[in-house]
Amino acid sequence: MRRIAIALITALSLPLAMATPAGAVGLDDVFAKLLVKQVKGPNVKKHLEALQAIATANGGTRAAGTPGYNASRDYVAGRLRKAGYKVTLQPINYVESWSENAPPTLALTAPGSKSYVPNEDFYSFQPSPAGDVTAQVQGVDLTLPPTPAPSSNSGCEESDFAGFVPGRIALIQRGTCAFAQKIRNAGRAGAAGIIVFNEGQPGRTDAFPLDIGEWRANVPMVFADFAVGNELASTPGATVRLKVDSKLVLGTNDNVIAESRFGDPRHVVMTGAHLDSVTAGPGINDDGSGTASILEVAEEMAHFPVKNKVRFAFWAAEEIGLLGSDQYVESLPEADRDRIRVYLNFDMVASPNYAYKLYDGDNSDNVGSPAGPPGSAEIEKQLQAFYGSRHLATVGTDFDGRSDYGPFIAVGIPSGGIFTGAEGIKTAEEAALFGGTAGVAYDVCYHQACDTTANINDTALDVDADAIADSIARYAFNLRSIPSRTAPGAATLAAKTAS
């Protein structure tokens, strides 16, 4: 019946859309209204209940590397295949285990000699690969006394490594962006080893053990205190021996990628949510809510005769460093990246003490992270229009790099989406707009065992599922507001985690 209804609507609306003047109702509006009507909150809840049952049967978790994740993958992939999608399971890697066989070595070998104290002056940067290299140190865009600065941007941009000599040891300073981002940039620049050192600000001088979940520079790396970094940076021609003796074991999980049968593959509308939970809990709001919502949208629009190709992604290993989305984007040839016209991210859309937060595509608040790539502001405006049509308020939220839009904005893909809040505290102004309780976290069960189906706000889930349906349907038929992409890298990747 659904196929017949859609066929009839298509037959009736296509001549109308072609005949009506610009600005009149078009196919995007017709199908957006139809999809919103078809997507039901109770059906989204059924997917959440299935994810909860999977977690309950697998030790209370759906985390990367667990049977609960694999069962979640199979559930989502099975539903999508049944709906008629072409489904791909893309293997991605994550760190399964890491251990040290012996303390690391960091020693100045020229000019002069000096050995630094392991696990005091510096620590192995978990999960560093094993390696033993002696090479000259080269500083990367450092901020050292007497220059005052609130935070160092060292290594955050690939351009910071212009002039870096491959085979040298990169000396990078903490600050501004994620450690993982600095490490990845150094690896791409050909560093033979990496030393990251603390900033020198109050409270940011000493080294300490730290696991960033990032190994893909494939070279030994350590985290040193400010005194060590400052000394090496201030010693002309400093050469050091850097050794890490470790055992790194990688595991494999799968992203689930589904594409519409219809639509122009030169113009891809992509949407995603992460499928994994943290180890501590079942992850029903974070991010079962996003997963269930886009899964329900995918099922309901499976037979829509879309103009643009629609691609649904369910990401692996988001909770341990955006690994699924990062490896997906990295695997795409540049031409394939350029075909992705928009990326819509839905991570936590049913927080119990919710606020309707939209990613601030134009940085209209002029605080925090910068604007997204060109087109991101238009995504934000389209989502605002949906909430406005229901007389609902929205507020902005930064592209702070804590979810899977990060790798997309890093290569210039316009991005946007919805977020109802995590461990942050709801303000009095937000309570006046959205109800709920000021002074309390948006999600008091964030990253905890109590993030179950009892942790879902049904109102937020229902409204946000409709907003997701509306945005995906509109872009599936109409991308006129989104500028063509002529060059990747139009925006800077924000921090994946707080540095």
C-alpha positions as CSV (number, residue, x, y, z in Angstrom):
1,M,0.0,0.0,0.0
2,R,2.8,2.4,0.8
3,R,4.4,1.9,-2.6
4,I,1.1,2.5,-4.3
5,A,0.5,5.7,-2.2
6,I,3.9,7.0,-3.0
7,A,3.5,6.2,-6.7
8,L,0.2,8.1,-6.8
9,I,1.7,11.1,-5.0
10,T,4.6,11.1,-7.4
11,A,2.4,10.9,-10.4
12,L,0.2,13.8,-9.1
13,S,2.9,16.0,-7.7
14,L,5.5,15.9,-10.4
15,P,3.5,17.7,-13.0
16,L,2.4,20.2,-10.4
17,A,5.9,20.9,-9.2
18,M,7.1,21.4,-12.8
19,A,4.2,23.7,-13.6
20,T,4.1,25.9,-10.5
21,P,6.3,29.0,-10.3
22,A,9.5,29.3,-8.3
23,G,8.8,29.4,-4.6
24,A,5.6,27.3,-4.8
25,V,5.2,23.9,-3.2
26,G,7.6,21.3,-4.8
27,L,8.4,17.7,-4.4
28,D,10.7,18.3,-1.4
29,D,7.8,19.8,0.5
30,V,5.3,17.1,-0.6
31,F,7.6,14.2,0.3
32,A,8.8,15.9,3.5
33,K,5.2,16.1,4.8
34,L,4.5,12.6,3.7
35,L,7.6,11.2,5.5
36,V,7.0,13.2,8.7
37,K,3.5,11.7,8.8
38,Q,4.8,8.2,8.3
39,V,7.6,8.3,10.9
40,K,6.1,7.5,14.3
41,G,7.6,7.9,17.7
42,P,6.3,4.5,18.9
43,N,8.0,2.8,16.0
44,V,11.3,4.5,16.9
45,K,10.8,3.2,20.5
46,K,10.5,-0.3,19.1
47,H,14.0,0.0,17.7
48,L,15.2,1.3,21.1
49,E,13.6,-1.6,22.8
50,A,15.4,-4.0,20.4
51,L,18.7,-2.3,21.2
52,Q,18.0,-2.5,24.9
53,A,17.2,-6.2,24.6
54,I,20.5,-6.7,22.7
55,A,22.5,-5.0,25.5
56,T,20.6,-6.9,28.2
57,A,21.5,-10.2,26.5
58,N,25.2,-9.1,26.2
59,G,26.3,-8.0,29.6
60,G,24.5,-4.6,29.5
61,T,26.6,-3.0,26.8
62,R,26.8,-2.5,23.0
63,A,30.4,-1.2,23.1
64,A,32.9,-1.6,20.2
65,G,34.5,-4.9,20.3
66,T,31.7,-6.7,22.2
67,P,29.1,-9.2,21.1
68,G,26.5,-6.5,21.9
69,Y,28.0,-4.3,19.2
70,N,27.9,-7.2,16.7
71,A,24.3,-8.0,17.5
72,S,23.4,-4.3,17.1
73,R,25.1,-4.2,13.7
74,D,23.3,-7.3,12.6
75,Y,19.9,-5.9,13.8
76,V,20.3,-2.7,11.9
77,A,21.8,-4.3,8.8
78,G,19.0,-6.8,8.7
79,R,16.2,-4.2,9.0
80,L,17.8,-2.2,6.2
81,R,18.2,-5.1,3.9
82,K,14.6,-6.1,4.5
83,A,13.5,-2.6,3.6
84,G,15.3,-3.0,0.2
85,Y,18.6,-1.1,0.7
86,K,22.0,-2.0,-0.6
87,V,23.9,-2.5,2.7
88,T,27.7,-2.5,3.1
89,L,29.6,-3.6,6.2
90,Q,32.8,-1.6,6.2
91,P,35.5,-3.0,8.5
92,I,37.3,-0.5,10.7
93,N,40.1,-0.9,13.3
94,Y,40.2,0.0,16.9
95,V,42.6,-0.7,19.7
96,E,41.7,-4.0,21.4
97,S,44.6,-4.0,23.9
98,W,47.8,-2.2,24.6
99,S,50.6,-2.9,27.1
100,E,54.2,-1.9,27.8
101,N,57.0,-4.4,28.0
102,A,59.4,-1.9,29.5
103,P,59.5,1.8,30.4
104,P,59.9,4.2,27.5
105,T,63.2,6.0,26.7
106,L,63.6,9.7,25.9
107,A,67.2,11.0,25.8
108,L,69.0,14.0,24.3
109,T,72.0,12.6,22.3
110,A,73.2,15.9,20.7
111,P,74.4,18.5,21.5
112,G,75.5,16.9,24.7
113,S,73.5,14.1,26.4
114,K,70.7,13.9,28.9
115,S,68.2,11.2,29.9
116,Y,64.7,12.1,31.0
117,V,62.9,10.1,33.7
118,P,60.2,7.8,32.3
119,N,56.8,8.0,34.0
120,E,57.8,11.3,35.6
121,D,59.2,13.6,33.0
122,F,57.3,11.8,30.2
123,Y,55.0,8.9,29.6
124,S,54.3,6.6,26.6
125,F,51.4,8.1,24.8
126,Q,48.9,5.3,24.8
127,P,48.4,3.5,22.5
128,S,51.8,4.2,21.0
129,P,53.1,1.6,18.6
130,A,56.5,0.2,19.4
131,G,59.5,1.9,17.9
132,D,63.1,3.0,18.5
133,V,64.3,6.0,16.6
134,T,67.1,8.5,17.0
135,A,66.6,11.7,15.0
136,Q,66.6,15.5,15.1
137,V,63.7,17.2,16.8
138,Q,61.6,19.8,14.9
139,G,59.2,22.1,16.6
140,V,55.7,22.5,15.1
141,D,54.2,26.0,15.5
142,L,55.1,26.2,19.2
143,T,54.1,28.9,21.7
144,L,56.9,29.4,24.2
145,P,57.7,32.0,26.8
146,P,57.9,35.0,26.8
147,T,55.0,34.9,24.3
148,P,51.7,34.9,26.2
149,A,48.9,32.8,24.8
150,P,45.7,31.3,26.2
151,S,46.4,28.0,24.4
152,S,48.7,26.6,21.8
153,N,47.4,25.7,18.3
154,S,50.5,23.6,17.6
155,G,49.9,20.8,15.2
156,C,46.1,21.4,14.8
157,E,46.4,22.3,11.1
158,E,48.1,20.3,8.4
159,S,49.6,23.6,7.3
160,D,51.5,23.7,10.7
161,F,53.7,21.0,9.2
162,A,54.7,23.1,6.1
163,G,58.5,22.7,6.0
164,F,58.6,19.8,8.3
165,V,61.4,17.4,7.3
166,P,60.1,13.8,7.0
167,G,62.1,11.5,9.2
168,R,62.5,14.0,12.1
169,I,60.8,13.7,15.4
170,A,57.9,16.1,15.7
171,L,57.8,18.3,18.8
172,I,54.2,19.4,19.4
173,Q,52.5,21.4,22.1
174,R,49.2,20.5,23.8
175,G,46.2,22.8,23.3
176,T,43.2,24.0,21.3
177,C,42.4,20.7,19.4
178,A,42.4,17.0,20.1
179,F,45.6,15.2,20.8
180,A,44.5,12.7,18.2
181,Q,44.3,15.4,15.6
182,K,47.9,16.5,16.3
183,I,49.1,12.9,16.1
184,R,47.4,12.2,12.8
185,N,48.7,15.4,11.2
186,A,52.3,14.5,12.4
187,G,52.0,11.0,10.9
188,R,50.8,12.4,7.6
189,A,53.8,14.8,7.6
190,G,56.2,11.9,7.8
191,A,57.3,12.2,11.4
192,A,59.5,9.3,12.6
193,G,58.4,9.9,16.2
194,I,56.2,12.3,18.1
195,I,56.7,14.2,21.4
196,V,53.7,16.1,22.6
197,F,54.4,18.3,25.7
198,N,52.3,20.3,28.0
199,E,51.5,23.9,27.5
200,G,53.2,25.7,30.4
201,Q,50.1,27.4,31.7
202,P,49.1,27.1,35.3
203,G,47.7,23.6,35.7
204,R,49.2,22.5,32.3
205,T,52.8,21.8,33.0
206,D,53.3,18.2,34.1
207,A,53.1,15.1,32.1
208,F,50.7,12.3,33.1
209,P,49.5,8.9,31.6
210,L,47.0,9.4,28.9
211,D,45.2,7.1,26.4
212,I,43.9,8.9,23.3
213,G,42.9,5.8,21.4
214,E,44.9,6.9,18.4
215,W,47.8,4.8,16.9
216,R,47.6,5.5,13.2
217,A,50.7,7.7,12.9
218,N,52.4,4.3,13.3
219,V,55.4,5.7,15.1
220,P,56.5,5.8,18.8
221,M,55.0,8.7,20.7
222,V,55.3,10.1,24.2
223,F,53.7,12.9,26.3
224,A,56.2,15.1,28.1
225,D,56.0,17.8,30.7
226,F,56.5,21.5,29.7
227,A,60.1,21.6,31.0
228,V,61.2,18.8,28.7
229,G,59.4,20.2,25.6
230,N,60.7,23.7,26.3
231,E,64.3,22.5,26.7
232,L,64.2,20.5,23.5
233,A,62.7,23.4,21.6
234,S,65.3,25.8,23.0
235,T,68.3,23.6,22.0
236,P,69.4,24.2,18.4
237,G,69.8,21.0,16.5
238,A,68.5,18.9,19.4
239,T,68.7,15.2,18.5
240,V,67.0,12.6,20.7
241,R,66.5,8.9,21.1
242,L,62.9,8.0,21.4
243,K,61.9,4.4,22.2
244,V,58.6,2.8,23.1
245,D,58.5,-0.9,23.9
246,S,54.9,-1.9,23.6
247,K,52.4,-4.5,22.4
248,L,49.5,-3.1,20.4
249,V,46.6,-5.4,19.3
250,L,44.0,-4.1,16.9
251,G,40.4,-5.3,16.7
252,T,37.9,-5.0,13.9
253,N,34.3,-3.8,13.9
254,D,32.0,-2.7,11.0
255,N,30.3,0.5,10.0
256,V,26.9,-0.2,8.5
257,I,26.3,1.8,5.3
258,A,23.0,1.7,3.4
259,E,22.2,3.5,0.1
260,S,18.8,4.3,-1.4
261,R,18.0,2.5,-4.6
262,F,17.0,5.7,-6.3
263,G,18.8,9.0,-6.7
264,D,21.7,10.6,-8.5
265,P,24.9,9.2,-7.2
266,R,26.7,12.5,-8.1
267,H,24.7,14.2,-5.3
268,V,24.7,12.3,-2.0
269,V,22.7,13.3,1.0
270,M,24.3,11.5,4.0
271,T,23.1,11.1,7.5
272,G,24.6,9.2,10.4
273,A,24.4,8.2,14.0
274,H,26.8,6.1,16.1
275,L,25.8,2.5,16.8
276,D,28.2,1.7,19.7
277,S,27.6,2.5,23.3
278,V,30.2,3.0,26.1
279,T,31.3,-0.1,27.9
280,A,29.5,1.0,31.1
281,G,26.0,0.9,29.7
282,P,23.5,0.1,26.8
283,G,23.6,3.6,25.3
284,I,19.9,4.0,24.6
285,N,19.9,7.8,24.5
286,D,23.6,7.9,23.5
287,D,23.2,7.0,20.7
288,G,20.4,4.5,20.4
289,S,18.1,7.5,20.0
290,G,19.9,8.7,16.9
291,T,20.3,5.2,15.5
292,A,16.6,4.3,16.0
293,S,15.5,7.6,14.5
294,I,17.4,7.4,11.3
295,L,16.7,3.6,11.0
296,E,12.9,4.4,11.2
297,V,13.3,7.2,8.6
298,A,15.3,4.8,6.3
299,E,12.6,2.2,6.5
300,E,9.7,4.6,5.8
301,M,11.4,6.3,2.9
302,A,12.9,3.1,1.3
303,H,10.7,3.4,-1.8
304,F,10.7,7.1,-2.2
305,P,11.7,8.1,-5.8
306,V,14.3,10.5,-4.5
307,K,16.2,12.8,-6.8
308,N,19.5,12.6,-4.9
309,K,21.1,9.5,-3.5
310,V,20.5,9.1,0.2
311,R,23.1,7.3,2.3
312,F,22.6,6.2,5.9
313,A,25.5,5.4,8.2
314,F,25.6,3.7,11.5
315,W,29.1,4.3,12.9
316,A,31.3,1.9,14.8
317,A,33.7,3.0,17.6
318,E,32.5,6.6,18.0
319,E,32.9,6.4,21.7
320,I,36.6,5.6,21.5
321,G,37.6,8.4,19.1
322,L,35.2,8.7,16.1
323,L,37.0,5.9,14.6
324,G,34.2,4.6,12.3
325,S,33.4,7.9,10.7
326,D,37.1,9.0,10.6
327,Q,38.2,5.8,8.8
328,Y,35.2,6.0,6.5
329,V,36.0,9.6,5.3
330,E,39.7,8.8,5.0
331,S,38.9,5.8,2.8
332,L,37.0,7.9,0.3
333,P,38.7,9.2,-2.8
334,E,38.5,13.0,-3.2
335,A,36.0,12.7,-6.0
336,D,33.7,10.6,-3.7
337,R,34.0,13.1,-0.9
338,D,33.0,15.8,-3.2
339,R,29.8,14.0,-4.1
340,I,28.6,14.1,-0.5
341,R,26.7,17.4,-0.6
342,V,25.5,17.4,3.1
343,Y,26.2,15.4,6.2
344,L,23.4,15.3,8.9
345,N,24.5,14.0,12.3
346,F,22.0,12.8,15.0
347,D,23.8,12.0,18.3
348,M,21.6,12.0,21.4
349,V,18.1,13.3,20.3
350,A,16.0,12.2,23.3
351,S,17.8,13.4,26.5
352,P,15.5,13.3,29.5
353,N,16.1,17.0,30.4
354,Y,16.3,18.0,26.8
355,A,16.9,21.2,24.9
356,Y,16.5,21.4,21.1
357,K,20.1,22.2,20.1
358,L,21.1,22.7,16.4
359,Y,24.7,22.7,15.3
360,D,25.7,26.3,14.8
361,G,26.6,26.2,11.2
362,D,27.2,30.0,10.8
363,N,28.8,30.6,14.3
364,S,26.1,33.2,14.9
365,D,26.9,33.3,18.6
366,N,30.6,34.2,17.8
367,V,31.8,32.0,20.7
368,G,33.5,28.6,20.8
369,S,34.2,26.6,17.7
370,P,34.1,28.3,14.2
371,A,31.4,28.0,11.6
372,G,31.0,24.8,9.6
373,P,31.9,24.6,5.9
374,P,29.8,26.6,3.4
375,G,26.3,25.2,3.4
376,S,26.3,24.4,7.1
377,A,24.5,27.6,7.9
378,E,21.8,26.6,5.4
379,I,21.3,23.2,7.1
380,E,20.9,25.0,10.4
381,K,18.3,27.3,8.9
382,Q,16.3,24.5,7.4
383,L,16.1,22.7,10.7
384,Q,15.2,25.9,12.4
385,A,12.3,26.3,10.0
386,F,10.9,22.9,10.9
387,Y,10.9,23.7,14.6
388,G,9.5,27.1,13.9
389,S,6.6,25.6,12.0
390,R,5.7,23.9,15.2
391,H,6.2,27.0,17.3
392,L,9.2,25.4,19.1
393,A,12.3,27.2,20.1
394,T,15.9,26.1,19.3
395,V,19.3,27.1,20.5
396,G,22.7,26.7,18.9
397,T,25.4,24.2,19.9
398,D,29.0,24.3,18.7
399,F,30.8,22.0,16.3
400,D,33.0,21.0,19.3
401,G,34.2,17.8,17.6
402,R,32.6,15.4,20.0
403,S,30.6,13.5,17.4
404,D,30.8,12.1,13.9
405,Y,30.4,15.3,11.9
406,G,34.1,16.0,12.8
407,P,35.7,14.1,10.0
408,F,33.2,15.5,7.5
409,I,33.7,19.1,8.3
410,A,37.5,18.5,8.2
411,V,37.2,17.9,4.5
412,G,34.8,20.7,3.8
413,I,31.5,18.8,3.7
414,P,28.6,21.0,4.9
415,S,27.2,19.5,8.1
416,G,24.5,20.0,10.7
417,G,22.2,18.1,13.0
418,I,20.4,17.9,16.3
419,F,21.6,17.4,19.8
420,T,19.5,17.4,23.0
421,G,22.4,17.6,25.5
422,A,24.7,15.3,27.4
423,E,26.5,15.9,30.7
424,G,26.2,19.7,30.4
425,I,24.0,21.6,32.8
426,K,20.7,23.1,31.6
427,T,20.4,26.8,32.0
428,A,17.5,28.8,33.4
429,E,17.0,30.3,30.0
430,E,16.8,26.9,28.4
431,A,14.4,25.7,31.1
432,A,12.1,28.6,30.2
433,L,12.2,27.6,26.5
434,F,12.0,23.9,26.8
435,G,10.7,23.0,30.2
436,G,12.6,20.6,32.4
437,T,14.9,21.5,35.3
438,A,17.6,24.2,35.3
439,G,20.8,23.4,37.1
440,V,20.6,19.7,36.2
441,A,22.4,17.8,33.4
442,Y,20.5,17.3,30.2
443,D,21.2,13.6,30.6
444,V,22.0,12.5,34.2
445,C,22.7,8.9,32.9
446,Y,25.2,10.0,30.2
447,H,27.8,7.3,29.8
448,Q,26.3,5.3,32.6
449,A,24.6,1.9,33.1
450,C,21.3,3.8,33.6
451,D,21.2,5.0,30.0
452,T,18.3,2.6,29.3
453,T,14.9,2.9,27.7
454,A,13.8,4.5,30.9
455,N,16.2,7.4,30.1
456,I,14.4,8.5,27.0
457,N,12.2,11.6,26.8
458,D,9.3,10.6,24.5
459,T,8.4,14.1,23.5
460,A,11.9,15.0,22.4
461,L,12.2,11.6,20.6
462,D,9.0,12.1,18.7
463,V,9.7,15.7,17.7
464,D,13.3,15.1,16.7
465,A,12.4,12.0,14.7
466,D,10.0,14.2,12.7
467,A,12.7,16.9,12.3
468,I,15.1,14.2,11.1
469,A,12.6,12.9,8.6
470,D,11.8,16.5,7.3
471,S,15.5,17.4,6.8
472,I,16.5,14.2,5.1
473,A,13.4,14.2,2.7
474,R,13.9,17.8,1.7
475,Y,17.6,17.3,0.8
476,A,16.7,14.1,-0.9
477,F,14.8,16.1,-3.4
478,N,16.3,19.6,-3.3
479,L,19.9,20.7,-2.7
480,R,19.6,24.1,-4.3
481,S,20.5,25.9,-1.1
482,I,23.7,24.0,-0.7
483,P,26.7,25.4,-2.6
484,S,28.6,23.1,-4.9
485,R,31.8,21.8,-3.4
486,T,34.9,22.7,-5.5
487,A,37.6,22.0,-2.9
488,P,37.9,19.9,0.2
489,G,39.3,21.1,3.4
490,A,37.2,24.2,3.6
491,A,36.8,24.0,7.3
492,T,39.0,23.1,10.3
493,L,38.3,19.9,12.2
494,A,37.3,20.8,15.8
495,A,38.6,18.8,18.7
496,K,37.4,15.2,18.9
497,T,37.8,15.3,22.6
498,A,38.9,18.0,25.0
499,S,42.6,18.3,24.7
